[in-house]
Amino acid sequence: MSGQMHTNGNGSHTNDFTTFSEGTIATREHAGTELSVRFNRGPTAAAAARNTLLALEQRLDAQVLEDIRLLVSELVTNAVRHAGAPGAGEVGLDVTIRSDAVRVEVADPGGGFEPTPRDDEMGRPGGWGLYLVDRIADRWGIVRNHLNRVWFEIDGVAA
């Protein structure tokens, strides 16, 4: 098993790995306040990401956790379907729990995109991911560098 060394807020290092499923390694940082997971891009990535978030159920309000699971499922699905990069590679999921909010980031190796508003055809399948993020999250955005990252924050997280 391989992994990365991370620095937590007090300058010490953690290296705690947990295997969730085939080829998926989760790295937990800050003793339950952060979760950092990488998934192989493929058809099981969204379900694996959704299920990984259940590890946070003792830390988050039940409705907040359900909202996060829905939005993560949508964003990971987008990363797998639309990343524009070859099928190999990883999708990253990073969760940070603060006293007032939770921040979630989904990263993929794709070249990025320009968000477009959903059209008025509500019966059309697909295209709901960013629409739901915009409606449910308190804040969200996109960061582009060597990865394409979509992040969102939801306020009021205490369990």
Secondary structure, DSSP 8 states (H G I E B T S, - for coil): -----EE-TTS-EE-EEEEEETTEEEEEETTTTEEEEEEESSTTHHHHHHHHGGGGTTTB-HHHHHHHHHHHHHHHHHHHHH--S-S-SEEEEEEEE-SSEEEEEEEESS---------S-TTSSS--HHHHHHHH-SEEEEEESSSEEEEEEEE--B-
